[in-house]
Amino acid sequence: MRRTVAEILINYLLGAAWAIALFGAVYLFWSFLPFGFLIAFIAAIFGSLPGLVIVVFLEVASLQFEKQRELKKQTRLMEAIRKELQNVTVCDN
């Protein structure tokens, strides 16, 4: 299966977004740990949110590429079926 440059770029950015989410969570967790575990845990959740939002947007873009690829495949199949049906009806007449 061939992938376009845009799909490769989206996959690369998806990995970077996961890294940003993880880094934000770990950094804020360790920064707020002196204030208590619960506060550090909440800070880690908020620290991971920007990266996770980017992950969601990139996943949606990736799904759109997959949807487009699937629609192209279905269109080719439907055109082949239509062509076969036209051949059958021409031969019957």
WOFEN-V197856 format. One record per residue. RES is the residue in one letter. OMEGA is omega as a letter, one per 20 degrees, with the letter a starting at -180 (none if undefined). D_FIRST is the distance of its C-alpha to the first C-alpha in Angstrom with 1 decimal. Layout:
res/omega/d_first
RES/OMEGA/D_FIRST
RES/OMEGA/D_FIRST
//
This chain:
res/omega/d_first
M/a/0.0
R/r/3.8
R/a/6.5
T/r/10.0
V/r/13.1
A/r/14.5
E/r/11.9
I/r/12.5
L/r/16.2
I/r/16.4
N/r/15.1
Y/r/17.7
L/r/20.3
L/r/19.7
G/r/20.6
A/r/23.6
A/r/24.7
W/r/24.9
A/r/26.9
I/r/29.2
A/a/29.7
L/a/30.6
F/r/32.8
G/a/34.6
A/a/35.3
V/a/36.6
Y/a/38.6
L/r/40.4
F/a/41.0
W/r/42.7
S/a/44.5
F/a/46.0
L/r/46.7
P/a/50.4
F/r/50.9
G/a/49.9
F/a/46.9
L/r/46.5
I/r/46.6
A/r/44.1
F/r/41.7
I/r/42.0
A/r/41.5
A/r/38.4
I/r/37.0
F/r/37.9
G/a/36.5
S/a/33.1
L/r/33.0
P/r/31.9
G/a/28.9
L/r/28.0
V/r/28.4
I/r/25.9
V/a/23.4
V/r/23.9
F/a/23.4
L/r/20.1
E/r/18.8
V/r/19.9
A/r/18.0
S/r/14.8
L/r/15.5
Q/r/16.2
F/r/12.8
E/r/11.3
K/r/14.2
Q/r/13.7
R/a/10.2
E/r/11.9
L/r/14.9
K/r/13.3
K/r/12.1
Q/r/15.6
T/r/17.3
R/r/15.9
L/a/17.2
M/r/20.4
E/r/21.1
A/r/20.7
I/r/23.1
R/r/25.4
K/r/25.6
E/r/26.4
L/r/29.0
Q/r/30.5
N/a/30.8
V/a/32.5
T/r/34.9
V/a/35.8
C/a/36.6
D/a/38.7
N/none/41.0
//
